[in-house]
Amino acid sequence: MDLPLQTLALLLIVFIVIILTLLYHARALDRRRTFSRRPLPALEALRRGLGSGAETGRALHLSPGSGVIGARATTAETIAGLLAAERTATEAALSGIPVIASSGDAVAHLALRGTLRQAYQRAGLGQDYDAGNVQLLAQQDPMAYASGVVTLYGRQRLEASQLIGSFGYEVLLATEAGAQSGIPQVAGATTSTALPLIYLTADGTLIGEEIYAAEAYLSRAPEAHGRLLTHDALRTVTIVAIVALALWQSLIGL
């Protein structure tokens, strides 16, 4: 039985993704290789927070956004925020910095709890993980979640806040409160509604695809760098395919 053309194309894409993932993961494991990356100045405020948090004893706040895991519009950004939160939590645990995490969706909340538990275990400090520090502030209500973050800012002395994930216009409520409280904030999103507001109120802004690269910039883990290299390669392949298709269509039309 012949497979439909769309199915064959999908299988080809999956095969390419698997091959690239294995290839770049192997390259990332090779310690003799070095990779050049453009700097992300937005993460400097977070690094300063990690550096001073061990001395002050103040907590670090981590958020993957107000998005819903399972929704087409917000899943990718929320997962990117979870990965970035895991890497930051690992560095914080190694430095003895308390971590407080929040989310605005029950599924994302469970994923965030598992993410932070894994981060502490990776740091060899699984006994220090406290599930009570992972808070569900709202359920699929972005404005209510942002209001919860404002309340958290008001009752907790924070060294820094990482807001990377799925956000909309509600992010202004949280980031403005953080700016008023003098909390260094690093925030990132992909939506055109959130980015201008983040840029005006946060100390560092990750724009668009930078939130997917943040994980690799926050960690030396080879799997994180392997994913970043795979993303770059897939983007290159996609651009080449689009250009080739456009040229082909132009030639056909002549």
N, C-alpha and C positions, 0 to 999 in steps of 0.2 A: 504493500500500500504506500503510495507516494505521500510524503509529508507536504503540507501547504508551504508556500514560499515564506509566509510570515513566521511560521514555526522554525523553518531552517535558519532564517535571519536571527531569530531570538536565540537559538542554540549556538549559532556562530558568535553572537555577542557574549553569551555566557562563557563560552570556551575562551574567548580573548581575555575576558576579565579574570578568569581563573589563572590563565598562563601568566598574565602581567602581575597578578598578586603574588604568585609563587616566585616569579623572577625577582621582583623588587624586594620581597621579604628576604630572599637569600642574599641580595646585595646589601640590605640593611644589616644583616647579621655579620657581614664581613667587616671586621674592625679596621682593616687596612684601607678601606674606602672612605673618602671624605665627600660630603655633599655641600654644595654651595646653596645658600638660601638667602633671599632678600630679607632684610630686617623687618620686624613688626614692632615699631616703637610703642604701639598701644599696650603691649604687655609689660612695659617697664614699671608702671605703677603697681602691677600685681607682683612683680619680682621684688620691688621695694617692700611691699607688704609682707611677703614671705621672709624677707631678710630681717625686718624689725619685729615681726609678730612673736618670735621666740623670746625677745627681750621684754616686750610689753605684756605678754600673756593675753592679749586681746584676740578674739576669734576672727576667723575668716569666713565670709558668707559666700556660698556657691549656689548658683541657680541655672538650670537649663531652660528657663523661660516659662511662659504660661501656656505653651502649646500642648497639644494632645497627641500621644503616641497612637497611631492608627489612622489619623486624619492625613489625607494626601498633602495638604498644604503645610503641615507643621511637623511631620514625623522626622524628616531628615535633619531639620534644624535642632529639634529636641535631642536627637541622638548625638549630634555634634556637641551640644552642650553637656550631655552626660559624659562623653569621652573627655572633654576638657576638664570637667569637674573631677573626674577620677584622677587625672594626672596631677592637678593642683592639690587634691586631697592627699595624694601620696607624698608630695614634697612637703606639705604642711605637717603630716604625721611624722615624717623623719625629723622635722625641726621642732616637734613638740608644740605645734600651734593648734589650738582648738578650732574645730570646723563646725559651722552651722550651715545646713543646706535646706533649701525650700523649693517647692514645686507647686504647680497649679492644676495637676491632673492626677487621679488616683493611680493610673498605670505608670505614669512618669515617676510618681512618688515611690512606688515599689522598685522600679528600676534604679532610682537614685539611691535607695537604701542598699540595694545589692552592689551598686557601683562603689559607694563609700566603704562598705564592708570589704570588698575586694581590694580597695586602695590601702586600707589599714593592714590587711593580711599581706599584701605585696611588700609593705614596709616592715613586716615582721612585728607589727604591733596590733594584732587582731584583738587583744584583750582591751585595748583602749577605745575600740569602736563603741559608740553609744547611739543606739537607734533613736533615742529621744531627741537627738540633735538634728534629725532629718524630719522636717515639718511639712505637712500638707496644708497650705494656707487657703486653698479654694479648690473647687471642683469644676473645671471647664468654664471658668468665668474670669477672663483676663483682667478686668477692672478690679474685681474682688481680690485677685491674687496680688496685683500691684498695691492695693490698699494694705494687704497683709504684710508686704515687704516694708512699707512705710512704718507700720506698727513695730515690726521687728527691728528696724533701724532705731526707733525711738527707745526701745527697752533694752537694747544690747549694744555695748561698746564694741565696735568692730575696727579691726585694723585695715581691712579692705573688703571690697565686694566684687565678685565675678558674676556678671550677668551675661552669659553667652548662650544663645539658643533662639527660640521662637518668641518674638515680641511684635506687638503692634503699637498703636498710638498710646496705649496704656502705660508704656514704659516710662513716659515723661513723669508720671506720678511718682514712680519709685526713684528714678535717677535724680529728679529735682530735690526730693527729700534727702537723698544721700549727699547731694552737693551742699544743701543747706546745713547738714550735720557735719560737714567736713570729712566725709568718708571717701577715701580714694576708690573710684569705681572704674572697672574695665568692663565694657559692654560690647556686645556684637550681635548683629541680626542681618537678615537678608532682605527685609521688606522696606520699600521706599517710604512707608509711613513711620517706621521706627528710627531709621538711620539718621535723619536730620535732627530728631529730638535727642538721640543718644550723643551725637556729635556736639550739641550745645551744652550738655549737662554732665557728661562723663569725662573722666581724666584720660581715658584711652578708648578708642573706637575701632572695632574690627568690622570691616565692611565686606558684606557679601561672602564670597568664597573663603575669606580669611578665617571665618569661624571654623571651617572644616580643617584648616591647617593648624589651628591653635594647639591641638593635641600634641602634634609633633614638636612644636616650639616649646611646650611646657614639660617635655619629657625626653630622656635619652633612650627610651625603650625602642628596640629595633622594629617591633611590630607597628608602632606609631609612625615611624619614618617610612616603613614599607607602605603603609596606607597612603601617606602623603605622596610618595613617588608614583604609586599606582593611579591616584587621582590626576596627577599632572600628565601621566602618559595617556590616560583615557581622554582627558580634555584635548590633548594633541591629536589623538586618533579621530575624535569627533569633529574637530575643526577641519582636518584633512578630508574626512568623508563628506562634510558639507560642501567644501570648495570643489571637490571632485564631482559631486552630484550636480552642483550648479553649472560647472563647465560642461558636463555631459548633456544636461538639459539644453544649454545654449547651442551645443553642436547639433543636437537633434533638431532644434528649431531653425537652423540655417537652411 
